[in-house]
């Protein structure tokens, strides 16, 4: 499994910047350093050619993250089974207080 570096975010983080295309919906290769975000309270909205996954990325999250993808990338049943989304540590922009 990937190395999950952070069980919780550091206290001095004011904001985090992540591009939507940098999220992975499948577990990365072994030995990679990734932040794994749990998919809680998922809502999937289906449009003609896209799926939108809205979820809370943790127990204290107040606002959902939204990930939109083409239906050709993943179908609704596959998306409904995603338990975590992953982001590489070098793709995260940390904004500190």
Buried (B, 14 or more C-beta within 10 A) or exposed (E): EBEEEEEEEEEEEEEEEBEEEEBBBEBBEEEBEBBBBEBEEBEBEEEEEEBBBBBBBEEEBEEBBEBEBEBEEBEEEEBEEBEBBBBBEEBBEEEEE
